[in-house]
Amino acid sequence: MRIPNLHNNAGRLKLRRLAILAVVFCFMVSKAIAHPMPNSVVLLDIKATKVAAEIQLPLNELELAYGHDVNSNSDGLVERLGPQLKAYLLQHMHPVSQDGKPWAVTVNDMMVQPVAQSASGPYKELTVHLTLIPAEGETTRQFVLNYDVIIHQVVSHFALVSVRQDWDNGMNQGHPYQVGVVRLDVRSNKIFPLNVNIQEGNLWTGFTSMIDLGMEHIKEGTDHLLFLLTLLLPSTLIAKNEKWKGFGGVKYSLTRILKIVTAFTIGHSITLLVGALGVFHFPGRSIEVLIALSILISAIHAFKPIFPGKEMYIAASFGLIHGMAFAETLVNLDLDGLRMTLSILGFNIGIELMQLFVIAITIPWLIILSKNNMYKGLRIGGAIFAGVASLAWMLERVTGESNFVSVMLFNSTNYTIWLIIGLAVAAGISYFLNFKKAHKKVVYGY
């Protein structure tokens, strides 16, 4: 009879337990690496006399540092704990000038928002908007940010600090750049302040950037361009007996096109100026629906004349609506008087330059095509396309949900060049057929 070695069995059991614990630990570490906890984000908008800041705080991390139930019970959080959260934020955020003079910090508003993050899954965050005002005579471009929200308790947490808007350097909330990271320094066990040092810009850089922004706005604003091009689609034709007839001639076409484009420009320039200066605020969703409606009306007119000879007045009227949408882009920049004036001028110049460019590369082909019978098919096809697009946009803007057509239209902006090339090829074929027909008439008399 063999006596079992109890010592060896106990050792094996201990090793087995350690192996299991090691596997579990590795699994937990791998999960932590694959799904890191969300960090905070601090976005800075650099103005002439102040810095507007937006802080994005993940609620699960905020709960660990703040000590209250803010994550699992986030409904009505701002109403329930607004004053306490405000006091907490002001206690842990102290910007000062480089010579140590404190800045005034004001919490403007707070809101809880859901966030979808691919790394760690969806979560909720507290978004806070603040205003940071330096001492009199101090610059907004060099300061020291003393910040330890959440980090003072959650040592693994960190905050990414980026500049989102800097008008003088041509930045308009498009592509933020990181200026630093606030985290616990493990060696010293301290949270060091962040030195923010932003290069000086100038008014010319800001002005030219607004021209670029206006051009980009039209380039990406498929609905604005579609309205104008649909309205111009029958501009080369003569209306008779409630039908579109033949080509009206080059001079006739260019005169009508010039009137329509000028009227549209005057219309949107008026409301762009009024809206950007804050004289009136226009409800965004209603404006977007009206823009889609303007495309639908233009599409119907391109199919069958419903206001022949009055396109100029229609362009001016709907231009007022499109200008309201343009104004929203500038209002959100929150600029001082001088910079807002330059922005309105530059943005409008950019819009006009891009409009003129698009018209210059499309209208010549339309004039050539309108001399041929094949233009009828192009006009009707374009009208149907614009009508379907306008209905899809209206549905999307009323319901707040995208649909197949609106998604397709959004993606189609990458293929605009092929549409222009197609028009040019079709115009070339039309010109060749017309030339061949005229040649036969001269040579053979028919």
N, C-alpha and C positions, 0 to 999 in steps of 0.2 A: 504494500500500500504506500502510494507516494503522497507525501505531505506537501500541500500547495505553498508556494512562497508568497506569503501575505504582503511582504515588503515590496516585492516586485509588482504585484497586482495593484497595490496602492499607488506606486509610482506611475504605472501605466495609466491608471484612472486619472491621476493628476495631470499627466501630459495630455491626455485626451481632452480634459476640461480646458486646459490652456489653449489647445489647438482650436477648440470650438469658439472660445472667447476671441482668439486672434482672427478667426474667419469673420465672426460677427463684427469685430472692430473694423476690419478692412472693408466689410460691406458698408458699414455706417460711414466710413471715411469716403469711400467711393461715391456713395449717395450724396454726401455733403459737397464733394467736388463737382459732381454732375449737376447738383441743384443748389448752387450757392444762395445764401440769403440775400435779398435785395438790399442795395445800398441806397443812400440818400443822394439827391441831386440838388445842386444850387446853381441856378441860372441867373446871370447878371445882365441887365440891360443898361449900358452906359449912356447917360444923358449929359447935357452941358452942366446942370446944377445939382443933379441927383443920380442915384443908381436905383433902378427898380429891380427887385430880386424876386425870384420864384423858387420856393423850396418844396421839394417832393420827398415826403417822409413815409416809408412803409409802415403801416400800422402795427404789424406783428413785431417789428423791432422797436417802434415807439412805445409799445405797451411794456416791453421789458425795462426800458429806461425810465418811463414816466410813472409807472406803478399803478395805473388805473386800467380798468377794462375798456380799452379803446378799439381793439381789433374784433373780438367776437360780438361786441355790441356797438357796432359802428353807426347804426341808423340813428340819426339825430345827434351825432357826436358833437358837432359844432354848437348846436343849441344847448346841449347838456353841459358841456365842459369848455365852451368857448373862452370865457375869461381866464380860466385856469391854464388852458393851453397857450393862450396869448402871453400870460405872465411867464410861463415856462420857456417859451421861445425867446422872449426879451432877456431872460436871465442867462441864456446860453449863446447869445449872439451879440458881439460887441465890436463893430468896426471902428477903427481909429485912424487918424491921419498918420503919416510916417513920423511926425514929431510928437505923437501921442495924444493929440486932441480928439476927444470922443465925437462920434457921429450920432445924429438923432436917428432913431429907428422907429418906424411906425408899421404896425400890422394892419394891412388894409382889409383883407378877407381871408377866409379859410373854407375849404370844401373837401369832402371825402369823395374820391373817385376810384372806380375799379381799374386795374391795370392788368393787361395780359402780357406775361413775360415768358418766353420760351424756355429759359433755363430753369426757373423754379416754379413755373406754373402761375396761374392768376393769383393776384392778391389785391389788396386795397391800400391806397396811400392818402395821406393828408397833404393837400396842395395849399401852400400858403403864399400870399403875395404881400410883399413888404416894400417900403420906401426907405432908402438910406440916404440921409442928407449930411454932407460934410460941414465942418465949421466954416464960417464965412472966410472967403479968400483961399480956401483949400481946393485942390483939384479932385475930380472924381476918378482920375486915372491911376493914381498911386495911393494905396491905403493898405492897412493891415487888418485882416479879417480874423478876429478871435471867435472861433466857432467850435462848439462841442456838443451840439444837439444829438442826443442818443449815444454818441461816442463816449461821453463821460461815464456811462454805466455799462454799455455793451462794447467790450474792448475789441471785438472782431469787426465792428461796424466801421464804415468810412463814408465820406461825402466827396463826390466829384464836383468840383467847382468849375464852371465854364462861362464864357462870355457868349451870350446869345444875340445881343444887338449892340452895335456900335456904329451909329450913323456916320460919324466923321471918318471912319475907316472903311465905309462901304458895306457894313454888315447889317442886314435887315431881317434877322430871325431865321435866316435860311439854313445856315450851317454853323452851329455853335462850335467853339474851339475851347479845349480844356486849358485852364490856367493853373490848376493844382489839385491836390488831393489832401483832405484833412483826415488824419487817422492817428491812432495811438502809436507813439514811438516806443517799441518794445524795450530797447536798451535803457532808455532814460525813464520809461514809464510816464511820459508826459505827452500832452497833446499840444503841439506847437502851432502858433498862429500862422496863417497863410499870407505871404506878401503878394499883393496883387499889383502888378506893374504893367500897364497897358500903354502902348506907344501912342503918341499924339497923331491925330488925323487932321483933316482940313475940310472946308466947305466944298471945295471942288470935287474931292473924292466922294463925298456924300451925294452931291448933285449928280455926278456921272453914274453913280450906283443906282440912283432912282430912275435914270434913263434906261439902264439895263433891266431894272425891275419892271418898268412899264412894258418893255419889249417882251420880257419873259412872260408877263401876265397875259399878253395877247397870244403869244406862241402856245401857251398851255391852255388858254381860254377858248376851247373848241366852240363853245356855245356862242361867244361874241363874234368870232369869225364866221361861223355858219350863218348867223343872222344876216350879217352884212353881205356875204357872198350870195345867199339865197335871194336877198332883195335886189342884188345886181344881176342875177341870172337872166331876167327878161329885159334888162335895161337897154339892150341893143335892138329890141324889137318894137314894132308899132302895134298898138292895140286897136282893133276894129271889130265892131259887132260882138263885143264881149269875148273876143278871142285874140290870141297873140298871132300876128301875121309875120310878114317877112322882115328882113334886115332894114333898119332905118338909116344906115349910112354911118361912116366913121365919125364925122363931125357930130351927128345926132347922138351917137352912142357915147362919145367922150364927154359931151356936154351934160348928158343925163347922169353919167357916172360921177362926174365932178360935183354936181349938185347934191347927189345922194350922199357921197362921202363927206362933203363939207357940212351938210345938215346933221349927219350923225355925229361928226366931230363937235359941232357947236352944242348939240344936245347933251352929250356925255361930259363935255367940259364944264357946263353949268352946274350939273349936280355933283360932279367930282369936286369942284371948288366949294360948293355949299356944304356937302357932306364932310369933306376933309377938315373944314374950318369949324365943324361942330355946330353949325347953325341948325341943322336938323339931323335926327338919327333915323335911319331907314331900317325896318325889320328885315334881317338877312334872308330868312326863308321865303318870305313873301316876294322879295325882289327876285330871287332865283327862279321862282315859279313864273313870275311875269316875264323874265328873260326867255324862258322856254316857250311861253305863250307868244312872244314876239316872233320867234322862229316859226311857229306854226302858222301865224298869219302871213308871214313872208312866203312860206311854202305854198299856201293856198293861192296867193297872188302870183307866184311863179307858174303855178299850174293853170290858173285862169285869172285874167285881170279883174281885180275887185276894187282897185283904186288907181286906175291908169292915169298917169300924169301927176299924181299926188305922192309919188314915192318920196320926194324930198321932205314933205311934211311928216310922213310916217317914220322916216329915218330919224328926224329930229325928235319926234315924240318918244319913240322907243330908245333913242340915244339918251334921253333923260333917265330912263330906267337902268340902262347899262352903266351909266355914270354913277348911279347909287352903289352898284356893286364894286366899281373901281374905288370909290371913296372908302369903303370898309378896310381896304388894304392899308391906306394911309392913316386912318384913325387909330388903328391898332398899334402904330408905331409910337404914339404918345410923344410928339416932339414939341419943342418950343416954337415960337412964332416964326423966326427967321428960317429955321430948318424945315418947318412945315411948308412955308411958302416956296422954298427951293424944291421941296419934295413934290408939291403939286405941279410945279412947272416941269421938272425933270420927268416925272411919271407920265404926264400928259404927252410930252415930246416922245418918250419911248413908245407909248401907245400908237401915236400917229406914224412914227417911223416904221413900226412893224406892220401896221395896216397898209401903208403905202407900198411897202415891200411885197406883201401878199397880193395886193391888187395889181402891182406892176408885173408879177410873174404869172398871173391868171387871166386878167382882162384881155391882153392881146390874143390869147388863144380863143377866148370866148368870142371876140369880134370876128376872128377868122372862121370859127365854126358856125357862127350865126348866119353866114352867107350861104350855108349848105343846108339841105333838107334834114341832114342827120342831127342838126342842132335840136330839133323838136324832141327827139328821143332823149338827148342829154338833159334838156330842160325839164321834161316830165320826170325822168329818173332822179334828177337832183331834187326836184320838188317833193317827190315821194320819200326819198331818203331823209330830207330835212324834216318832213312831217312826222315820220316814224321816230326820228331822234328827239324831236320836241316833246312828243307824247311820253317817250321813255323817261326823259328828264323831268317832266312834270310829275309823273308817277313817283319817281325816286325822291323828288324834293318835297312832295306832299306826305309820303309815307315815311321818309327817312331811311329807306332801305334800297340798296342798289338792285338792279335787275340785269338780265342778260344783255340787253341792248345798251344800257348805260355803261356797263363794264367794257363792252366791245368798243364803244365810242371813246372811252378813256384810253384804251390801249391803242386806238387807231392813230393817235397823234404821232406815233413813231413812224408811221407809213405815209405821212402827208406828202413827202417828196415824191413818192411813187404816183400819187394822184396828179401832181403837177406834171410829172414826166408823161403820164398817160394823156393828159390834156394836150400837151405839146405834140405828142405823136399823132393824136387824133386830128389836131389842127393842121399838121403837116400833110396828112393824108387828104384832108378836106381841101387844102390849098392846091395840092397836086391835081385832084379831080376837077376843081374849078378851072385851073389853068389848062388842063387837057381839053375840057369842054369848050373853053373860049378859043383855044387854038384850032379845034375842029371847025368851029363856027367861022373863023377867019379864012381858013384854007378851003373848006369844002362848002361853005355857005349854009351850014345848018347847025 
